[in-house]
Amino acid sequence: MSEETLWVKEVSEGKKVGLTSTAQDDLGSITFAMLPKVGKEVIAGEPVVELEAEKAVVEYDSPVSGVVVSINEAAEKNPKLLDEKDAWLYIVK
């Protein structure tokens, strides 16, 4: 399911993880985002992000393993940013 809901892109800092348009459509307007803490070790297939939206509350499993080096702090403060195209959640290395 992760391939349909989360994308992974290689960036200079590591692997950036974000929401696909399919996930955004399924959720509707996002109202709350709980992202992993910087420094947290995440394991592929284990829960890492929780999003609340008008249509659902969903916990997503990480598509990659690594240590979180950055999160989308702006989106954590203003979850509406996750409704935008190519919205990203966190970066792991």
N, C-alpha and C positions, 0 to 999 in steps of 0.2 A: 504493500500500500504506500510506502514511503516515496516510491518513484512518482506516484500520482499526486502527492501532496507536498513533498519537499524537494527542492532542487539543490544540487551541489555544484559549485564552481571553484576551480583553482584560481587563487589570487596570491599576490606576493606574500601575504601574511599567513597563508595556509589554505584551508578549504572553507569557503563561505557557504552557509546553508540558509535557504529562504523558502518562502511559500510559493507554490505554483498557482497559476490562475485557477486551476481545478479546485484547489483547497480554498482559495478565496471565494469562489462561487458557492462552494458547499457551506461555508461559514456564514456568509453575509457580512454585515458590518461588524468589525472586531471591536470589542469594548474593553477587554482586559488581556494583558500578556504577561505570563510569568516565564522569564527567560533564565537560562542557567547562569550561575555566577562565574565571573572571570577567574580562571585558575582551576575550575572544576574539571575533573576527568570524565568524559562522556564515552559511552560504549555503544557501538552500532547495535540497533535493535532494542535499546533500553530507553524508557521515557526520559525526555529532556526538556520539552516545552509544553506549557499548557496555555491554551487560548480560549477565551470566552467571547461569544459573538451572538448576534440576534437569532441564529438558527441552531446553534449547538455550543457545547463546551467540549473541547477536544484536547486530548493529551497526545503529543506526537513523539514517536521514537526517533532517535538520532539515526540518520543514514550513514554516519561515519563515526569512527573512534578517534579520540585525541583529547587534548587539553584546550579548553576554551580560552582563547587569547583576546577576544573582543565580543561584545554584544551590541545590538542596536539599541543603545540607551534612549535615543529619541523616541523609538517605537514603544519602549517600555513605559515611558512617561506619557506618550500620546499614541495609544494603540491604533487609532484611525490611520496612521502612516502605513500599517500593515495591509490596508485595503488597496494600496497603490501597486502598480505593475512592478515586478522585480523586487518586491519587499524582501529584505533579508533579516535573519534572526540573530545568528551568531557565526563566529569564525573559530575553527579549531586548527591546531597545529600538531 
